[in-house]
Amino acid sequence: MSIPLQALTSLLTTTPAILKTLILHLLGLSPTSRKWDLHTLLTVATLRAILSQSHKSSISAQQQRTIQDRPVRGEMWISRVTFPVFPSESLRNVMLDAVQALGNGRQEYYIPDMEPVEAEWTGYRLVEIATTPELEIDEGDKYRCLMNEVTSPVVLLYFHGGSYYLMDPASHRGVVAEYARLTGGRALSVRYRLAPQHPFPSQLLDALLVYLLLLYPHDGSLHDPVRPEHIVLGGDSSGGNLALALLQTILYLQRSAQESGIPVPIPTPAGLALISPTLDLTRSLRSPTPFDYLPLSSPTHNPVASSPPCKFWPSTPARAEIFCTASMLSHPLVSPLAASPEHWKGAPPIFISCGEEAISLECKVFASILAKQGVKVVWEQYEAMPHCFSHLFLKREVGRMGVEGVAEFVKRVVTVPQATRTSGWFVEAKSLERREVDVTGLGGGVEDGVVERMERAKDQIVIMWEEKMANDNST
């Protein structure tokens, strides 16, 4: 696999830091020495070195590198589909109603156009050779081949991560195909619109469109109607954020019971499976950890937004954040942790997996809030593991354990939903022994003032942005 020039340059310039980390590890002098093997150390150190330099590359260049298509090979069926624009404005209107109703009335946001949404049906393909190429047949035939190997009713509606401006279904094919194999079902991986060229709520509108057309297929669709009790929303990082925003929108529409103009009900799915979900985009709960590779960010420090100018960034009109306006950062459809706790009532079971990473506190607080509202929560935290570790270490024992935990939950909530109970587990490093934890106590009391904390962080970001704009206009 070729290494992009920018990534190679970043790696070469940070090689001394990687070597220092390696030496300290081998001498047992680093904080990770007792928790990590050499493979984990080198993987995280390399990613950390590359990502620490990524802000020197433009947003458009970073994005382009991560959305490249790649050959489909081996144990996966991929059938590419396009979901058409909803025939009326009603879908966009109900989504905008939710954005408005769940906000404070003072937030500014973009009004997106309705656009077709591309996605990939993904399933397990039984082959003897891992490099077996994709068959040269049409997408409909690929879908029928995929369905011939499906053994369960599971449909995983998957949203990839990438901070809302990076990645693509193509970048996540391997792990999504593995979820399909382990569950015996199929997955639909969504190519939602990316920021900054498509800010919030474009992604939410795309997700809502695909969910609705899963339930009620359009003419010419490859799939038959999917029952809501067979659908699990899944996502990693910002994809987990999007899955929760979609759930909040569905719950709002059910509560409001308004005449939406959509002539069909929008039921909740069977469950949600979230891997290292980003839940607080104000960055108010993030803290440094020796186990993560993501650059540390805070309300006053967002390295991504300082990337060199390009055709996508700065945006027009200018805004402080890649994904949304600064005033929206504490909106519950942008930061699900900011949602009123009672608004999670009626939610289906939710699985959350994370490591000991920069966002682990927001994940803990969120799990605690859900459990206290009576939502069934399955919590798994892995000691000393970084962001999205199960995808990163898919071929290693810790990664296999993480992915299998997700798949087990997904299959259970679809095939034996009555068997799902709230449970919490802490998985120890290296030994992978599981220790039970109380989900309701994970937040440590932080949940009591979390919304106010996020509001203060958002206000701080807004003030800094307004001061920057004033200074720019005066020069």
N, C-alpha and C positions, 0 to 999 in steps of 0.2 A: 504494500500500500504506500503510495507516495505521501510525503509529508509536506504540507503547504509551506511556502517560503517563510511567511511570517512566523508560523509556529516553530520552524527549524531555527530561525534567527533568535527567537525568544529562548528556545532551549539552549542554544549555544552560549548566549550571554549569561544564562543563569546556571550553567554547569558547575561552577565553583560552589554555589550554594547547595546544589544537589550532592556534590561530593562531600561537603562538610556534614550534611545531614546523614549521609551513609556512614561516615567514620564515627560520628557520635552514636549512631545506632549500634554499630558493631562493637563499640566499647561499652555499651550499656549505659551511656550518659544522656540519652535523649528521653523526653517524657513519654515517648511511644515505644521504647525498647522492650518493655515487658508485655506490651499489648499487640504488637504487629510482627508479622513475619517480614522477610526481606522483600517479597513481591509487593506486599501492601505498601511498605515504605517507599519503594522506588516509584510505584504508580502514583501515589498521592504527591510525593515530592515533585515529580515531573509535571503533573497537572497544575500543582500550585505555582511552579515556576513559569509555566506557559501563561496561565490565567493572570498572573500578577503583571504581565506585560500586555495583556489583550487590549487595555484601554488606549494603547498607542496606535491601534489599528482602527479604521473607521467602522461605524456601525454597519454600513452596507457591505464592506469587505468581510467583516465577521459573519454577517448573515449569509452571504453568498457561499462561504466555505462550508457552512453547516447544513445547507438545504440541497446540496447536490444529490441527484439520483445516483443509484448504484445498481449493479447487476443483482438480480434475484437468483439465488442459488441454494441448493440443499433442501432442508426439511421445512419448506414453507410454500404455501400457495398464496399468491398475491393477485387479487382481482381489483383493478382500478375502476372507480365509479365516480360519477358526478351527481350531486343532489341539486335539482333545479330550484330556481327562485320560487318562493311561496307565491301562489297566484294572486294574493292581495297584500295590502299594507298591514293587515291585522296582526301578523306575527311580530313585525317590527314594533307596532304600536303597543302591544301588550308587554314586550320586553322593555320598551321605554317607560311604560307605566310603572313597571317594577323598579327600574332605576330611580325614577322620580320619587315614588312612594317610600322606598327604603332609605332615601337620602334625607338631608336636612333642608332642601330647597335652596341652598346657597352655593351648591357645587356646579361647576361647569364641566360639560362633557360633550363629546363629538356625537353627531347624529349620523350613523353609518348607513350606507346604501345596502339594499338587499342584493346579494350576489350569489351565484351558484357556489357550492362547496364541494371540493374534491375530497375523496377519502379512499382508503384501501381496505377491502375485506382481506383478512389474514387468517390462515388456517394451517394446520399441520399437514405436511406431505411426507408420506412414507417412501423414502429412497434409500438405496444402499450406499451411494457415494455422496459425500458431503458437498462436492462441487458440481453436482448435477444441475444443469442450467434450467432456466424457466422454459416451459413449453411455448412454442410459437403458435399459439391459438388465440382466439379472441377472448375478451374479458368475460363474456358470458359463459363460455366454455370453461374458463379457469374457475369461475365461481361454482359451476356445477361439479367440477372435479373436487373443489374444496369441500362442498357439501357432502360428497360421497364418503369423505373420511371423517366427518363430524359424528361424534358419538353421544353428545349431550346437548341440551337446549341452551346452554350458556351463550350469551352474546355480550362480550366485553366492549363497551363503547369507550375507546381509549383516546386520551388527549396527551400528546407528548409534552415534555418540559422544554426549557430553553429560555426562561425569563421573558417569555412572550415575544422575543425578537429573534430567537435562534431556533434551529432544529426543524425537523420535518418528520412525517411518518416514515420516510426512507431511512432516517437515522436510527429509528427505534424498531425496525422490522425484526431483528434478531430476538429481542426480549419479548415483543408482542407475540411472535410466533411461538415462543416457548410457553407463554401463558395459554395460548390456544391448545398446545399439545398437552399441557398438564391438566387442563380443565376438560378436554375432549370437545370443546366448543369452538366458536369462531370469534374473531375480534374485528371491530371496525375502527380503524385508526384515522383520525380526522385531520385534514390539512387546513386548519383554521387560518384566518388571515393573521399576519404578523405585524407587530409594531416595529418601528415608530410610524411607518407609512399608513398603518391602519390601527389607530389607538382604540382604547376601550370606548364603547362596548362592542366593537366589531366581532371579537372572538366569541362573546356570549351569544350574539345573534346567530353566528355560524353553528355553535353548539346546539342551540335551541332548535334550529331548522333541522339538523341531522337527527336529533332525538325524535322530533315530531314525525319525520319521514321514515324513521325506523318503525314507529307504531302504525303509521298510516302511509304506506308506500305510494309514490306517485306512479302514474301510468308508465309502463315500460321498465319499472324497477326490477332488478335482478332478484331481490329478496321478497318473500311473503311477509305479511304483517308479523311483527315480533311482539309477543306479549310482554307487558312491562315487568312482570315477575321473573322474566328470563334475562332482563338487561341489568348489567352492573356497570356503573360509571367508574372509569379508572383513569389514573394519571400520575405522573411523577413531577415533582417540583411545581412549576407554574401550571402544568397540566392538571395537577391535583387541585390547585387554586380554581381553575376553570370548571372542573367537575363540581366543586362546592358552590360556585357562583350559579351554575345551572340548577343545582338542587335548590338553592335559596329562591331562585326565580320560580321554579315549579311550586314550591311551598307557598310563596306569596300568591301566585295565581289561584291556588286552591283555597287559601284563606279569604281572598278578596271576593271570590264567587261573583265576579263582575261579568257583564256582557262584553266579552272580548272581541267578538266577531269571528272567533275560531269555533267552528261548529262541532268540535270534538273535545272530549276531556283530555287533560294532560296529567296522567297519573305519575306517581313516583316510581322510580326503578326498584329493583330488588335490593340494591345496596351500592356502596361506594368502596373502592379500594384505592388508597392513597399512599404513594411512596414519597417520603420527604416533601410533603406539600408546603409551599410557601403561603403563609396565612396572614402575615402582617407586612404589608408593603410600605408602611411607615418606617420599618426597620427598628422599631423601638425596643424589641426584646432580644435583639441579636447580641451575641457575646463571643469573644475570641475563644478558640479551642485549638489545641494542638493536633486534633484529629481530622480537620476539614481542609479542603483544597480551595474553596471559594474565597475570593478576596473579601475581607471584612468590610461591611458597609454599616452605616448608621444614619440617623436622620440628617446629620450634617455632612455626611460623606457618601457619595454615590459615584464610584469611579467610572461606571459605564457612561453616565451622562456627560462626562468630560472628554469623550472620544473625539478625535479630529473631525472636522466638518466633512460632510459628504452629501450625496443627493437626497438622503433620507433624514439627516440630522445635522444641525438643528432643524426642528420641524417648522412648518408655516401654518398657522401662527406659532410662535415660539412657546415652548412649555418646559417645565423643570425636569419632568420625568419622561422616560422612554415610552412607558405604557399608557399613561393617562396624565391629566392635569394634576397639579399638586393638591388642589382642593378635593380631589376624589380619593386620595390615598387612604382615608379612613372610612370610605363607603363600604358597606358589607358585601357588595358584589365585586369589589376590588380587593379588599382585605377581609376574608370571611370571619376572621377572629373578632371583627368589630360588630358582627350581627348581634342583635338582642338575643339573649339566651333562649327566651321563649319562642323565638322564630325557628328554632331547630326542632320543636315538638312536631311529631309526625314524620320525622326523618327515618329512612330505613337504616339497617345496620351499617356501620362505617368501620372499615379497617384502616389503621394508620401504622405505617412502619417508618422508623427513622433511626439514625445513628446518634452518636454524641457529636453533633454538628452545630454550626452557628445558629440554625433555626430550631434546634430541639426544644427550647423553652416554649416557643409559640405553639409547637405541636403538642407538648404536654398540657399547656393551659387549655388548648382547644379540646383535647380529649376529655379533660376533666369537666369542662362546661357541658359537653355533649352528654356524658354519663349522668351528670346531675339533673339533666332534663329528661332522663329516661330513655335516651337513645342507646341502643345496643352498640357498644364499642369494643372492637378487638384491637388491642394495642401491643405492638412489638417494638422494643428499642434494643439496638445492638451496641454493646459497649465498644468504644474507641473506633467506631466506623464513621466514614465521611458521608457527605450528601449523596443520595441515590446509590449507596454502596452495592446493593444487590444487582443493579444493572452493570455497575462498573466491574464487579468481580463475578460475573455470571458463571464462569467456568470453575470457580473455586468453591470450597465447601460452604463458606459463610454466605456467598452470593446465592448458591443453590438453596440454602436454607431460607433465605429471605424471599426468593422468588416462589418457592414452594409454599411458604406461608400465605402469600398473596393468592396463589391459585387455589389453595385449599379453602380459603374464605370464600372466594368467588363461586366455586362449585357448590359449597355448602349452602350459601344464601339462596341459590337458585333451586337446587335439588332437594334440600331438606331444611327449609328456612326456619322451621320451629326449633332446630337444634342450635341456633346461634344464641350465645349468651355473652354478656359483657365479661371480658377477661383482659388481663394485662400481664405482659411478660418482659423481663429484662434478660437479655442473652449475653452471657459473659464472653469476653474476648478469648480467642484461641480454643478454650475447652468447649465453647458453644453450649454450656449448660444453661438451662432456663430457670429463672427465679421469678415467682409470681409477685406482682405488684398491684396495689389498689389504684384503679384508674381514676376514681373520684379525687384522690389525693395527689395526683401528678402535678397539678398546678402550684402546689405549695402556698396557696392563698393569693398568688399573683392575679388570678382571674377576677378577684373582687374589684380591682381598679384598672383592669386592662384597657377598657374602652377610653377612659379618661387619659391614660398614658399614651395611647395611640393618637388621641385628639391633640394632645400637647406636641407630640412629635410632628404631626401633620402641620400644625400651626407654625412650628419652627421652620419647616421646609418652605411653607408659603411665604413667610416673612423674608427668609433668605433670598427667595426667588424675586420677590417684589423689590428688594433692595438692589439686587443685581440688575434688574430691568431699569430701575431708576438711574443707576450709575451708567449703564450702557447708553441710555437716552441723553444723558448730560454730556457725554463725550463726543 
